[in-house]
Amino acid sequence: MDAAGRLQLEKQLRDARSAEIERREIANKLEVQRNRSGATRRTVRGAAPPAMPLHFLAVGDSWFDYPLDDNGDLLVNNNQAIIGEVGTQLRSMGNPPPNILSLAYHGLSATAMLTYERQHEILDALKDPSQWNNGVTADGILVSAGGDDVVGDSFAIYLGYKRGGLDTVRFEGILDSVQASYLDLFALRDIAAAEVNIDPKQIPIFGHCYDYAIPNGVPAGYGLWQSGPWLQPSLNFAGYDYNEGLNIVQTTIDTFKQKLLELANDTVVPPGKTTNNFILIDTTTTLTRDDTLPNGWANELHPYTEGFTLLAAKFLAALQTHYPGRI
């Protein structure tokens, strides 16, 4: 594909994402209107209004936005990822289930999630009272980010050639960039809280650390809609077999997890801050390292639907701990 063709394709992809995000925002506003109307009707009848469902903003990558049926057909408005679409996964869990406005989109790195255009998008959503059940802003932010910064064709950068596995010195560089992206998201949350006159502690951020993927060379999708593989090509190039690759991937995830724990444990905070108000959900060992079992891997980076359900249950448990009696 020549340069003009690439530019045209990039524009089409941007336009498709913009249209999808607009659809989600409209659907979310309609859900808010239904929730508020129901509460008003109960009040008019003299009944106590129901507690509004918690309402979250979700940002990030394909673990929140996976538009495939396991690893097969494209799905329309029925996303099988952790948060899912209406009526699936986290959206259908809990009592009452939460509402979620998702700005997540498959393929987004942490740095791409926080370009100035997408920061505008996040801020606009957080400051729009018509988008939220409480009439102010989100009750919290769910984030899935960092995986796309690490894997893919550039994964080879962080591998020792034919020996040593993951080069932790080189890997630290990209992890610093991922950590900086999270810190920027925390700062963006603080800005939004100030603009709607609430304490940033009222908008906690929940993230995760992925799981031990299998570098088997299986991409997501097929035919014209295909992405990946993201692990095996770099591992093969650097001289590692499948079993060595399994160990390298585990080290990669464990190192990534430790970087996010620095944020969750407040050992790394911005100047003048004492807390990031960030909760890390440990999703490692949720999935089995098998591509034949329903709780295993549909391709190199994504589980089957059942696996996404198990991951959603980890999020639910964390939310129930943080918001007792509300979900």
Backbone bond lengths (Angstrom), bond angles and torsions (degrees), N, CA, C in turn:
res aa  C-N    CA-C-N  psi(-1)  N-CA   C-N-CA  omega(-1)  CA-C   N-CA-C  phi
1 M - - - 1.463 - - 1.531 109.02 -
2 D 1.344 117.11 131.53 1.454 120.17 -179.01 1.528 110.16 -79.99
3 A 1.342 115.98 176.63 1.465 121.05 -175.65 1.529 111.65 -60.79
4 A 1.323 116.94 -41.78 1.470 120.11 -179.92 1.523 110.75 -63.32
5 G 1.329 115.97 -40.06 1.462 119.91 178.68 1.512 112.11 -65.27
6 R 1.324 116.57 -39.49 1.466 120.42 178.40 1.526 111.32 -64.71
7 L 1.329 115.81 -42.06 1.462 119.61 178.39 1.523 111.06 -62.23
8 Q 1.339 115.69 -41.61 1.452 120.09 179.52 1.527 110.86 -64.45
9 L 1.328 116.51 -41.77 1.463 120.30 178.70 1.522 111.18 -64.74
10 E 1.330 116.11 -42.14 1.464 119.68 178.84 1.531 110.78 -61.76
11 K 1.325 116.86 -39.78 1.463 120.06 178.08 1.527 110.71 -64.79
12 Q 1.316 116.85 -41.90 1.459 120.11 179.34 1.525 110.91 -62.51
13 L 1.334 116.56 -40.13 1.458 120.39 179.45 1.529 110.87 -66.93
14 R 1.343 116.62 -41.60 1.472 120.04 177.19 1.519 110.87 -62.12
15 D 1.333 116.05 -43.58 1.462 120.06 -179.51 1.527 110.68 -64.46
16 A 1.331 116.70 -40.07 1.471 120.48 179.52 1.519 110.77 -64.35
17 R 1.331 116.56 -41.59 1.459 119.29 179.10 1.530 110.46 -65.90
18 S 1.329 116.92 -43.77 1.461 120.21 179.95 1.526 111.09 -59.74
19 A 1.327 116.67 -41.79 1.456 120.52 179.30 1.525 110.85 -65.27
20 E 1.325 116.88 -39.37 1.466 120.60 179.81 1.526 111.20 -67.51
21 I 1.336 117.59 -42.72 1.466 120.48 178.80 1.527 110.32 -64.40
22 E 1.331 117.02 -39.51 1.469 120.05 177.55 1.523 110.31 -62.34
23 R 1.336 117.33 -41.51 1.468 120.44 177.87 1.523 110.78 -59.97
24 R 1.323 116.75 -43.67 1.464 120.15 -179.07 1.525 111.21 -65.51
25 E 1.316 117.17 -40.59 1.468 119.89 -179.74 1.525 111.15 -64.56
26 I 1.334 117.11 -40.01 1.465 120.35 177.93 1.525 109.95 -64.55
27 A 1.340 116.90 -45.31 1.465 120.32 179.65 1.523 110.89 -62.69
28 N 1.323 116.73 -37.63 1.460 120.75 -179.91 1.535 110.84 -66.11
29 K 1.330 117.29 -43.58 1.466 120.38 178.41 1.521 111.44 -61.83
30 L 1.322 116.84 -38.58 1.459 120.12 178.19 1.524 110.83 -64.88
31 E 1.333 117.01 -37.59 1.461 120.70 177.83 1.530 110.42 -65.73
32 V 1.325 116.97 -40.21 1.465 120.75 176.49 1.523 110.46 -61.60
33 Q 1.328 116.84 -44.46 1.468 120.35 178.95 1.516 111.53 -60.95
34 R 1.342 117.56 -40.81 1.462 120.71 178.42 1.523 110.93 -64.36
35 N 1.337 116.43 -42.79 1.460 120.05 179.74 1.528 111.45 -62.46
36 R 1.327 116.07 -44.43 1.467 119.66 -178.91 1.524 111.49 -69.04
37 S 1.331 117.22 -38.27 1.465 120.16 178.98 1.522 110.57 -64.04
38 G 1.327 116.27 -41.16 1.455 119.78 178.32 1.513 111.86 -62.31
39 A 1.325 116.84 -41.59 1.463 120.44 178.29 1.529 110.97 -64.64
40 T 1.340 116.45 -39.64 1.468 120.32 179.74 1.532 111.02 -64.99
41 R 1.330 117.45 -42.51 1.466 120.92 -179.95 1.521 111.24 -61.96
42 R 1.330 117.00 -40.28 1.459 120.07 178.61 1.527 110.84 -65.22
43 T 1.324 116.28 -39.33 1.464 119.89 179.73 1.526 111.22 -65.29
44 V 1.340 117.26 -41.34 1.454 121.85 178.98 1.529 110.79 -62.02
45 R 1.342 115.83 -36.41 1.469 119.31 179.53 1.520 112.40 -78.63
46 G 1.319 117.11 -0.84 1.454 120.80 179.63 1.506 114.11 87.72
47 A 1.315 117.46 3.10 1.465 120.72 178.92 1.523 109.50 -87.38
48 A 1.303 115.43 156.10 1.461 119.74 176.96 1.521 109.05 -68.67
49 P 1.325 117.75 133.51 1.460 119.18 179.52 1.524 110.68 -65.37
50 P 1.318 117.53 143.72 1.462 119.26 179.29 1.526 110.79 -70.20
51 A 1.311 115.54 154.91 1.463 119.17 174.26 1.525 108.78 -67.74
52 M 1.313 115.61 130.23 1.457 119.57 178.75 1.531 109.95 -65.85
53 P 1.336 117.79 140.27 1.464 119.10 174.95 1.529 110.76 -61.11
54 L 1.315 115.75 147.42 1.458 119.17 170.78 1.521 109.01 -58.18
55 H 1.331 115.20 149.36 1.458 119.88 -174.81 1.519 108.72 -133.48
56 F 1.331 116.21 119.97 1.456 121.34 -174.32 1.523 111.84 -116.82
57 L 1.329 114.52 150.16 1.461 121.80 167.16 1.525 107.24 -96.30
58 A 1.322 117.78 132.72 1.460 122.34 177.12 1.520 109.63 -116.06
59 V 1.321 115.69 134.37 1.466 121.36 178.54 1.528 108.34 -134.73
60 G 1.335 115.33 153.24 1.451 117.10 174.83 1.514 114.72 134.90
61 D 1.335 114.65 -142.47 1.461 122.28 -163.49 1.528 113.21 -114.38
62 S 1.333 115.46 -156.69 1.461 121.22 -171.02 1.522 113.86 -70.42
63 W 1.324 119.74 -15.19 1.469 118.44 175.11 1.531 110.48 -72.40
64 F 1.325 116.41 -12.69 1.460 122.29 170.50 1.526 111.74 -108.11
65 D 1.315 117.77 -12.67 1.459 121.01 -174.66 1.529 108.89 -145.87
66 Y 1.323 115.69 85.57 1.465 121.78 -176.44 1.525 108.65 -121.54
67 P 1.324 117.61 97.38 1.461 121.12 -169.96 1.529 114.41 -87.72
68 L 1.346 116.59 37.22 1.460 120.54 178.99 1.522 110.15 -123.58
69 D 1.324 115.63 150.92 1.454 121.84 173.12 1.526 106.89 -86.72
70 D 1.347 116.18 98.26 1.466 122.79 -169.84 1.528 108.51 57.52
71 N 1.312 119.64 -101.53 1.466 119.07 174.01 1.522 109.82 -129.52
72 G 1.347 115.40 31.10 1.447 118.98 -174.87 1.502 113.99 -116.41
73 D 1.325 116.31 -114.75 1.458 121.27 -170.55 1.521 112.03 -67.91
74 L 1.330 114.99 149.55 1.457 120.79 171.23 1.526 109.55 -68.85
75 L 1.322 115.98 139.22 1.452 121.84 179.81 1.527 109.79 -104.17
76 V 1.301 117.31 149.14 1.460 122.39 177.90 1.528 108.40 -114.79
77 N 1.322 115.81 115.74 1.469 122.23 177.21 1.536 112.52 56.45
78 N 1.326 116.95 33.74 1.465 120.24 178.30 1.523 108.69 -148.81
79 N 1.313 114.73 61.71 1.454 121.71 -172.56 1.520 111.55 -69.28
80 Q 1.327 116.83 136.30 1.464 121.27 -175.07 1.524 113.82 -98.63
81 A 1.329 119.05 8.54 1.459 121.71 -177.45 1.527 111.28 -74.55
82 I 1.342 116.97 -171.79 1.461 121.54 -173.51 1.524 112.03 -55.08
83 I 1.330 116.41 -50.43 1.465 118.39 -177.21 1.519 111.37 -84.72
84 G 1.331 116.77 -25.88 1.441 120.89 177.51 1.513 113.21 66.32
85 E 1.314 114.33 -174.08 1.465 121.29 170.77 1.521 107.48 -100.76
86 V 1.306 117.01 -173.35 1.468 120.77 -176.31 1.523 109.49 -56.49
87 G 1.342 116.18 127.20 1.454 121.06 175.14 1.511 115.11 87.92
88 T 1.327 118.65 3.66 1.458 119.92 -179.41 1.515 110.56 -131.16
89 Q 1.328 115.27 154.46 1.452 124.17 175.50 1.532 112.10 52.61
90 L 1.336 118.84 -135.94 1.458 121.25 -173.13 1.527 112.05 -56.95
91 R 1.311 117.16 -32.36 1.464 120.35 -179.15 1.534 112.61 -63.12
92 S 1.327 117.21 -20.59 1.469 119.60 -179.20 1.523 112.23 -106.00
93 M 1.331 117.74 4.66 1.459 121.90 -176.84 1.528 110.56 -101.51
94 G 1.324 116.30 153.63 1.454 120.62 175.78 1.512 112.31 93.89
95 N 1.319 115.69 171.89 1.461 122.07 -178.97 1.532 109.34 -139.85
96 P 1.351 118.67 98.61 1.467 125.18 -2.76 1.535 111.29 -81.22
97 P 1.342 117.13 158.69 1.464 119.48 175.39 1.526 110.55 -62.55
98 P 1.325 118.10 150.33 1.463 120.09 179.87 1.518 112.34 -79.17
99 N 1.308 115.92 158.52 1.459 121.68 165.12 1.523 107.78 -94.86
100 I 1.328 116.20 146.57 1.465 120.66 -177.16 1.523 109.33 -139.12
101 L 1.316 116.23 124.41 1.465 121.65 168.45 1.515 107.23 -94.93
102 S 1.312 117.16 113.97 1.462 120.84 -175.69 1.527 111.73 -102.60
103 L 1.335 114.58 121.54 1.464 121.33 169.47 1.519 110.71 -102.97
104 A 1.346 116.29 6.83 1.468 120.74 -179.48 1.526 110.42 -68.64
105 Y 1.328 115.04 151.85 1.456 119.85 179.04 1.521 108.88 -152.59
106 H 1.316 116.09 134.50 1.463 120.49 -175.27 1.530 111.25 -57.89
107 G 1.335 114.07 140.85 1.458 120.42 176.75 1.509 115.67 90.95
108 L 1.346 118.20 -1.96 1.461 120.03 -177.66 1.521 111.59 -80.55
109 S 1.315 116.95 125.43 1.455 121.20 169.03 1.519 109.17 -77.09
110 A 1.329 116.81 168.13 1.466 120.11 177.80 1.524 110.42 -61.73
111 T 1.332 116.43 -39.88 1.463 119.05 -179.73 1.527 111.38 -69.65
112 A 1.336 117.46 -37.51 1.468 119.94 177.16 1.518 111.33 -68.45
113 M 1.333 116.79 -31.49 1.466 120.92 178.52 1.519 111.32 -63.27
114 L 1.342 116.46 -22.58 1.461 120.00 -173.71 1.524 112.83 -120.93
115 T 1.341 117.14 29.94 1.455 118.70 167.71 1.527 108.48 -62.09
116 Y 1.315 117.18 162.92 1.461 117.89 -175.39 1.524 111.28 -63.28
117 E 1.366 117.44 -31.76 1.467 118.38 178.15 1.531 110.34 -64.36
118 R 1.328 116.25 -43.20 1.473 118.89 -177.20 1.517 110.91 -76.53
119 Q 1.340 117.92 -27.15 1.464 118.61 172.61 1.527 109.98 -64.22
120 H 1.329 117.19 -40.33 1.469 120.61 174.45 1.523 110.01 -58.18
121 E 1.321 116.20 -43.78 1.460 121.96 -178.85 1.525 111.00 -60.63
122 I 1.337 116.68 -45.05 1.467 121.54 179.88 1.525 110.60 -65.60
123 L 1.332 116.30 -47.07 1.466 120.27 179.71 1.527 111.92 -60.93
124 D 1.324 116.27 -45.44 1.461 119.97 -179.44 1.523 110.53 -59.24
125 A 1.328 116.25 -41.38 1.464 119.51 179.95 1.521 110.95 -66.18
126 L 1.321 117.29 -46.06 1.465 120.72 -177.09 1.527 111.90 -65.19
127 K 1.317 117.43 -28.07 1.470 120.78 -176.85 1.530 113.47 -93.05
128 D 1.324 117.19 -1.61 1.464 120.70 -177.02 1.533 109.68 -95.30
129 P 1.336 119.06 104.02 1.472 120.59 -175.73 1.522 113.33 -63.73
130 S 1.332 117.55 -22.83 1.463 119.63 -179.15 1.525 112.21 -72.10
131 Q 1.333 116.44 -10.36 1.465 119.97 -179.70 1.528 112.76 -90.29
132 W 1.344 118.30 -6.43 1.463 119.57 -168.43 1.521 112.37 -127.83
133 N 1.307 115.62 140.79 1.462 120.86 -178.19 1.523 112.51 -60.31
134 N 1.346 116.69 -34.03 1.468 119.05 -178.53 1.521 112.77 -82.98
135 G 1.326 117.77 -1.19 1.463 121.57 177.33 1.501 114.14 73.38
136 V 1.342 117.44 12.08 1.471 120.50 -179.45 1.527 110.25 -126.78
137 T 1.329 116.00 -68.52 1.461 120.57 -177.84 1.519 109.24 -162.45
138 A 1.313 116.73 -176.05 1.463 121.27 -178.74 1.523 111.04 -65.70
139 D 1.340 116.14 148.20 1.465 121.11 173.78 1.526 111.30 -76.81
140 G 1.308 117.62 -15.67 1.451 122.40 179.09 1.518 109.59 180.00
141 I 1.316 115.90 171.51 1.464 121.80 -179.60 1.523 108.25 -123.66
142 L 1.327 116.12 130.83 1.455 122.83 175.29 1.525 107.62 -103.63
143 V 1.331 116.76 131.83 1.462 119.40 -176.47 1.521 110.79 -132.93
144 S 1.317 114.70 137.95 1.459 122.91 174.09 1.516 106.68 -130.11
145 A 1.325 117.05 102.04 1.467 118.43 -172.73 1.519 111.63 -156.23
146 G 1.308 115.00 150.69 1.456 122.48 175.89 1.509 113.59 118.98
147 G 1.327 117.11 -27.81 1.452 119.83 -178.52 1.510 113.13 -63.49
148 D 1.325 116.92 -43.33 1.459 120.15 -177.98 1.525 112.60 -72.62
149 D 1.325 117.73 -14.67 1.466 120.28 174.11 1.526 110.80 -73.64
150 V 1.327 115.63 -28.70 1.462 121.67 -169.53 1.520 112.94 -95.38
151 V 1.348 116.54 -45.30 1.463 120.17 -172.49 1.524 110.94 -93.39
152 G 1.319 115.25 -178.98 1.456 119.94 -177.33 1.516 110.30 100.42
153 D 1.329 115.90 -164.07 1.464 119.97 -176.77 1.521 112.18 -59.27
154 S 1.332 117.38 -30.92 1.464 120.29 -177.47 1.523 113.16 -78.74
155 F 1.332 118.28 -4.83 1.462 120.92 178.55 1.530 110.94 -57.36
156 A 1.336 116.63 -29.69 1.463 120.77 -179.95 1.521 112.44 -60.04
157 I 1.311 117.55 -26.86 1.467 121.10 -179.67 1.517 111.33 -58.21
158 Y 1.322 117.37 -32.94 1.465 121.84 -170.74 1.523 112.66 -98.80
159 L 1.337 116.99 11.37 1.456 121.08 -178.85 1.521 111.16 -110.47
160 G 1.344 116.20 132.39 1.449 119.78 169.97 1.520 109.66 -67.53
161 Y 1.332 117.57 141.95 1.456 120.87 -175.35 1.527 110.58 -79.99
162 K 1.331 116.14 109.39 1.467 125.58 177.04 1.521 114.70 66.80
163 R 1.307 117.84 4.59 1.465 118.63 175.93 1.529 109.13 -162.86
164 G 1.313 115.13 154.29 1.460 119.97 172.63 1.505 115.54 88.07
165 G 1.346 118.47 -17.42 1.468 119.79 -179.89 1.519 112.58 66.72
166 L 1.329 115.82 -134.57 1.457 120.86 -178.97 1.522 110.18 -69.40
167 D 1.324 115.94 127.37 1.461 121.03 176.05 1.524 107.43 -85.96
168 T 1.324 116.44 98.94 1.462 120.81 -171.41 1.522 112.56 -66.29
169 V 1.343 117.15 -27.70 1.468 119.42 178.74 1.528 109.79 -66.56
170 R 1.346 116.19 -48.21 1.462 119.51 178.03 1.532 110.97 -65.40
171 F 1.328 115.30 -40.63 1.459 120.31 -176.84 1.526 111.44 -63.19
172 E 1.317 116.57 -31.73 1.459 120.60 -179.89 1.521 111.05 -59.15
173 G 1.327 116.47 -31.89 1.461 119.68 -179.21 1.511 112.66 -62.26
174 I 1.349 117.35 -48.18 1.464 118.94 -179.38 1.523 110.60 -71.32
175 L 1.334 117.46 -31.55 1.465 119.43 177.51 1.522 111.48 -66.65
176 D 1.327 116.95 -33.58 1.468 119.50 174.76 1.523 110.40 -62.22
177 S 1.339 116.43 -38.00 1.461 120.39 178.48 1.529 110.90 -67.03
178 V 1.338 116.34 -41.08 1.465 120.09 177.14 1.526 110.01 -62.96
179 Q 1.332 116.20 -45.45 1.463 119.85 -179.85 1.531 110.85 -61.91
180 A 1.330 116.26 -39.73 1.468 119.88 177.48 1.530 110.79 -61.40
181 S 1.334 116.88 -36.63 1.460 120.62 179.18 1.526 110.55 -65.09
182 Y 1.329 116.74 -42.51 1.469 119.75 177.08 1.528 110.81 -63.31
183 L 1.322 116.64 -43.04 1.466 119.57 178.65 1.526 110.77 -61.43
184 D 1.314 116.37 -35.69 1.462 120.23 177.40 1.526 110.57 -67.19
185 L 1.332 116.76 -39.00 1.458 119.94 176.55 1.526 110.87 -63.26
186 F 1.340 116.57 -40.20 1.469 119.47 177.33 1.537 110.27 -60.98
187 A 1.334 115.79 -43.30 1.468 119.81 179.84 1.524 111.00 -64.49
188 L 1.324 116.26 -38.56 1.465 120.64 178.71 1.530 109.85 -63.80
189 R 1.323 116.78 -41.70 1.462 121.21 175.95 1.530 110.97 -58.77
190 D 1.342 116.11 -42.78 1.464 120.17 -179.89 1.524 111.24 -63.93
191 I 1.335 116.97 -39.31 1.468 121.11 178.22 1.525 110.23 -63.08
192 A 1.327 116.13 -46.07 1.461 119.84 -179.63 1.526 110.90 -62.73
193 A 1.340 117.02 -41.75 1.467 120.39 179.34 1.519 111.08 -60.80
194 A 1.334 116.27 -42.90 1.466 119.73 179.42 1.520 111.29 -62.73
195 E 1.327 116.80 -37.52 1.463 120.17 -176.85 1.527 112.70 -72.71
196 V 1.341 116.89 -21.69 1.475 118.61 175.81 1.528 110.82 -107.34
197 N 1.335 115.50 11.98 1.471 122.90 172.43 1.527 114.14 61.33
198 I 1.334 115.80 46.58 1.456 119.46 172.77 1.525 109.11 -130.78
199 D 1.322 116.68 164.30 1.451 123.01 178.06 1.529 108.71 -74.22
200 P 1.345 118.64 131.30 1.473 120.00 177.94 1.523 113.26 -55.14
201 K 1.337 117.54 -23.44 1.467 119.90 178.69 1.522 111.84 -64.95
202 Q 1.325 116.56 -15.66 1.459 120.63 177.41 1.531 111.96 -80.56
203 I 1.340 117.04 -4.02 1.462 120.72 178.37 1.534 108.33 -125.77
204 P 1.320 118.85 72.65 1.465 120.01 177.41 1.529 110.68 -66.34
205 I 1.318 115.20 155.88 1.463 121.42 178.97 1.525 108.36 -116.53
206 F 1.329 116.08 132.11 1.457 122.95 -178.71 1.528 109.20 -116.04
207 G 1.321 116.89 126.42 1.448 121.18 177.69 1.513 111.51 -128.49
208 H 1.327 116.51 -179.27 1.466 120.97 -179.95 1.525 109.73 -142.55
209 C 1.331 116.50 174.79 1.471 120.60 -173.81 1.524 112.62 -124.31
210 Y 1.331 118.48 23.14 1.468 123.58 178.03 1.533 110.79 62.59
211 D 1.328 117.22 -158.80 1.456 121.79 -178.41 1.522 108.50 -150.77
212 Y 1.326 115.99 176.27 1.458 121.91 -172.41 1.531 110.47 -79.17
213 A 1.311 115.32 93.04 1.464 122.23 -176.83 1.525 111.14 -70.46
214 I 1.329 115.28 167.52 1.462 120.29 179.15 1.527 109.31 -114.50
215 P 1.335 117.65 125.08 1.470 121.25 -177.46 1.523 111.43 -84.99
216 N 1.346 115.84 67.43 1.464 119.71 -174.78 1.524 113.61 -98.83
217 G 1.321 117.40 3.67 1.463 120.43 176.56 1.511 115.31 80.99
218 V 1.343 118.42 9.41 1.465 120.89 -178.12 1.530 109.44 -88.27
219 P 1.342 117.73 122.01 1.469 120.25 177.93 1.524 110.85 -82.35
220 A 1.320 115.92 173.45 1.463 121.59 173.14 1.519 108.39 -91.07
221 G 1.335 116.35 133.28 1.448 120.34 178.24 1.515 112.36 77.79
222 Y 1.326 114.66 -167.57 1.456 120.01 -177.32 1.524 108.44 -160.79
223 G 1.308 116.05 168.59 1.461 120.75 176.31 1.515 112.33 62.11
224 L 1.331 116.06 -132.95 1.452 120.99 -178.01 1.516 112.52 -71.89
225 W 1.365 116.46 -23.75 1.469 119.52 178.47 1.514 107.93 -107.67
226 Q 1.320 115.45 94.01 1.457 120.48 -178.38 1.519 109.43 -145.17
227 S 1.312 116.33 139.29 1.459 122.05 177.38 1.513 108.15 -135.92
228 G 1.345 116.22 142.39 1.450 120.14 -178.33 1.518 110.94 88.76
229 P 1.343 116.69 -173.48 1.474 128.18 2.14 1.523 112.01 -70.82
230 W 1.335 115.11 162.20 1.452 122.00 -171.28 1.527 114.00 -116.68
231 L 1.325 117.78 -10.42 1.461 121.22 -173.11 1.520 112.99 -120.87
232 Q 1.319 116.92 -55.61 1.460 120.58 -172.84 1.525 114.32 -58.14
233 P 1.353 120.01 -42.23 1.466 118.18 -178.60 1.522 113.00 -57.31
234 S 1.335 118.25 -44.24 1.467 120.34 179.72 1.525 111.21 -68.33
235 L 1.330 116.59 -40.27 1.462 120.45 179.33 1.525 110.94 -63.85
236 N 1.336 116.89 -42.81 1.465 120.10 177.36 1.519 111.21 -63.38
237 F 1.315 116.22 -43.96 1.467 120.19 179.62 1.525 111.29 -59.40
238 A 1.343 115.99 -40.02 1.468 120.36 -177.97 1.524 112.74 -81.70
239 G 1.332 117.52 -2.49 1.459 119.87 171.57 1.508 115.93 95.40
240 Y 1.355 117.94 26.01 1.458 120.52 -177.74 1.531 110.50 -112.69
241 D 1.353 115.47 140.75 1.454 119.44 176.57 1.530 110.04 -86.38
242 Y 1.328 115.95 -177.86 1.465 120.71 -173.86 1.524 111.96 -60.85
243 N 1.327 117.84 -47.62 1.470 120.59 -177.69 1.522 111.68 -64.74
244 E 1.331 116.13 -39.53 1.468 118.81 175.25 1.529 109.80 -64.18
245 G 1.317 115.12 -38.12 1.461 119.80 178.51 1.518 112.27 -61.92
246 L 1.335 117.71 -39.69 1.464 120.85 177.19 1.529 110.75 -56.64
247 N 1.320 116.63 -44.79 1.467 120.44 -179.46 1.523 111.41 -67.18
248 I 1.328 116.34 -39.89 1.463 120.08 -179.87 1.528 110.30 -64.53
249 V 1.333 116.65 -43.13 1.466 120.02 179.25 1.528 110.40 -62.81
250 Q 1.335 116.91 -40.12 1.470 119.06 179.00 1.520 110.78 -63.72
251 T 1.325 117.15 -42.68 1.463 120.24 177.04 1.529 110.76 -62.22
252 T 1.330 116.20 -39.31 1.463 121.16 179.05 1.523 110.80 -59.98
253 I 1.322 116.57 -47.75 1.469 120.58 -178.89 1.522 110.91 -67.15
254 D 1.323 117.50 -42.16 1.466 120.26 179.88 1.530 111.30 -62.43
255 T 1.333 116.73 -39.48 1.461 120.49 179.47 1.520 110.67 -68.96
256 F 1.323 116.35 -40.94 1.468 121.59 175.57 1.527 110.46 -59.29
257 K 1.326 115.67 -45.53 1.465 121.15 -179.92 1.524 111.11 -59.07
258 Q 1.319 117.59 -43.56 1.463 120.65 -179.62 1.521 111.32 -62.42
259 K 1.326 116.60 -34.62 1.468 120.02 179.10 1.527 110.66 -66.14
260 L 1.328 117.19 -39.63 1.462 119.94 178.36 1.528 111.29 -74.05
261 L 1.331 116.88 -30.16 1.464 119.37 177.04 1.533 111.28 -63.96
262 E 1.332 116.67 -29.97 1.466 118.92 175.62 1.518 110.97 -60.08
263 L 1.330 115.84 -34.61 1.463 120.44 178.31 1.528 111.01 -77.46
264 A 1.336 116.10 -42.53 1.467 119.70 -178.16 1.526 111.75 -67.52
265 N 1.339 116.02 -33.15 1.469 120.26 -179.32 1.522 112.38 -89.73
266 D 1.332 116.73 2.21 1.468 122.80 178.21 1.520 112.76 61.12
267 T 1.323 117.20 29.13 1.467 119.81 171.62 1.525 110.87 -81.71
268 V 1.332 116.77 -18.79 1.469 122.65 170.95 1.522 106.94 -124.35
269 V 1.323 116.94 113.09 1.459 122.81 178.06 1.526 108.40 -136.71
270 P 1.322 117.56 155.09 1.465 120.02 177.80 1.530 110.51 -65.92
271 P 1.329 116.95 156.85 1.473 119.89 176.00 1.524 111.49 -55.41
272 G 1.314 115.92 135.48 1.454 120.77 178.81 1.511 114.65 85.45
273 K 1.337 117.86 -4.79 1.462 121.76 179.40 1.525 109.92 -107.87
274 T 1.324 115.79 152.35 1.461 120.67 175.29 1.519 111.97 -111.73
275 T 1.338 116.57 -15.84 1.464 119.74 179.67 1.519 110.38 -148.60
276 N 1.328 114.93 148.80 1.463 120.65 173.57 1.528 111.93 -92.06
277 N 1.345 115.73 -10.93 1.467 120.52 -176.75 1.528 109.54 52.08
278 F 1.336 114.73 50.24 1.458 123.21 -175.89 1.521 109.26 -125.26
279 I 1.316 116.55 127.36 1.462 122.52 179.54 1.524 108.16 -111.28
280 L 1.335 116.84 121.59 1.456 121.07 178.13 1.522 109.38 -96.08
281 I 1.314 116.50 124.09 1.464 123.14 177.93 1.530 107.74 -93.63
282 D 1.316 116.63 119.83 1.468 121.09 -177.64 1.527 108.91 -79.07
283 T 1.318 115.97 103.39 1.464 121.17 -178.76 1.526 112.38 -98.98
284 T 1.344 118.34 1.53 1.459 119.50 177.85 1.532 109.99 -66.97
285 T 1.308 115.61 148.58 1.479 125.87 -178.67 1.527 112.71 66.53
286 T 1.317 118.01 13.43 1.466 120.38 173.96 1.524 110.48 -74.00
287 L 1.310 116.67 -38.97 1.461 122.93 -176.30 1.521 110.53 -102.77
288 T 1.325 116.11 150.97 1.450 120.16 174.05 1.524 109.27 -87.53
289 R 1.326 117.05 146.45 1.471 120.58 -177.18 1.527 109.40 -84.56
290 D 1.307 114.85 69.98 1.460 122.11 -174.38 1.523 107.40 -149.88
291 D 1.322 117.24 139.50 1.464 120.02 178.99 1.522 112.22 -101.45
292 T 1.335 116.88 8.06 1.463 120.07 -179.57 1.521 112.68 -109.46
293 L 1.319 117.39 -9.96 1.457 121.15 -177.26 1.524 110.58 -104.44
294 P 1.342 117.76 148.37 1.471 120.02 -177.17 1.525 113.95 -65.20
295 N 1.333 117.78 -20.22 1.470 119.71 175.79 1.522 111.18 -99.44
296 G 1.334 115.53 20.44 1.458 121.11 178.19 1.517 111.80 -107.20
297 W 1.342 115.27 -147.03 1.458 121.48 -169.45 1.523 111.64 -109.72
298 A 1.340 115.82 126.13 1.459 121.57 177.72 1.522 111.04 -76.70
299 N 1.309 116.84 -29.27 1.464 123.62 175.38 1.527 107.24 -154.68
300 E 1.319 117.12 -167.11 1.468 118.61 -173.29 1.528 114.38 -62.57
301 L 1.307 118.58 -28.86 1.467 119.90 -172.92 1.523 115.04 -122.12
302 H 1.337 118.42 -8.08 1.462 119.17 -172.24 1.522 110.89 -130.00
303 P 1.335 116.78 138.21 1.456 119.90 176.21 1.522 111.67 -79.74
304 Y 1.327 114.48 171.31 1.455 119.80 167.87 1.536 108.75 -69.63
305 T 1.324 115.74 172.24 1.460 120.31 -178.69 1.521 111.84 -55.33
306 E 1.336 117.65 -42.33 1.467 120.16 179.96 1.527 111.13 -60.30
307 G 1.325 116.54 -37.71 1.460 119.57 177.18 1.514 112.17 -64.84
308 F 1.339 116.76 -41.43 1.465 119.59 176.23 1.533 110.91 -61.56
309 T 1.333 116.61 -35.32 1.460 120.01 177.69 1.527 110.72 -64.51
310 L 1.324 116.83 -41.34 1.464 120.37 177.36 1.529 111.12 -63.19
311 L 1.314 116.57 -39.17 1.463 120.48 177.55 1.526 110.88 -67.38
312 A 1.329 116.83 -39.47 1.462 120.74 177.24 1.525 110.33 -61.09
313 A 1.332 116.40 -36.90 1.469 120.06 178.65 1.528 111.12 -63.99
314 K 1.334 118.12 -32.62 1.466 121.30 175.47 1.526 110.16 -64.77
315 F 1.325 116.26 -41.70 1.473 119.77 176.42 1.521 110.27 -63.68
316 L 1.333 116.91 -43.82 1.457 119.92 -179.21 1.523 110.94 -58.68
317 A 1.325 117.23 -44.32 1.463 120.67 -179.63 1.521 111.19 -60.39
318 A 1.327 116.72 -42.14 1.469 120.24 179.41 1.521 111.12 -65.73
319 L 1.332 116.78 -40.51 1.464 120.31 179.72 1.525 111.11 -68.32
320 Q 1.321 117.44 -38.85 1.463 120.07 178.17 1.516 111.58 -64.91
321 T 1.337 116.91 -32.76 1.467 120.15 176.38 1.528 110.88 -68.65
322 H 1.335 116.07 -40.41 1.459 120.47 -175.82 1.522 112.06 -79.34
323 Y 1.324 117.41 -31.53 1.470 121.90 -178.00 1.534 108.64 -122.94
324 P 1.326 118.30 68.52 1.468 120.39 -175.51 1.527 112.40 -58.45
325 G 1.332 115.00 130.89 1.451 120.54 177.25 1.517 115.38 79.97
326 R 1.334 117.87 0.66 1.456 119.57 -175.14 1.541 113.23 -111.24
327 I 1.343 116.91 -3.00 1.450 119.78 -178.19 1.526 109.37 -154.12
